[in-house]
């Protein structure tokens, strides 16, 4: 859940601010737009990386669970008689 919140925050911060863009010269606005798009692409790439890592870890855990469930139960140790 933390990763999800972080991703939303990162996406919000990567969005260009319209109020600032209105006060800039046309060339400057175009450059800001390009930089905003680049930040968005980088953010999306980071999000994909996090999602892929989560899927990988989930698959690893599911594989471990399946392997444990497919193994026969461990034999109980013999009960010895003390004299």
Phi, psi and omega in degrees: 000324179298318181299321180297315179296319179297319181294320178295317179296317180297320179294321179294321180288333182282343182288138179292150181267115183298325182297322179288323183293331182291334183270000185260159176293156183305316179296321179294321178296320179296317179296319178296322179297316178298316179296322177296319178296318179298317178297320179297317178297316179297318180297315179298322178295317178297319179299314178300320179298317178295317179297318179296319178296318178298316178297318180299312181294322177297315179297322178298315181294317179298321178297318178297317179297315180297320179295318180295322181287335182275345179281145176291154180296148180294141180291148178285146178292148181294146179267117181268152178262125179270142179243000000 
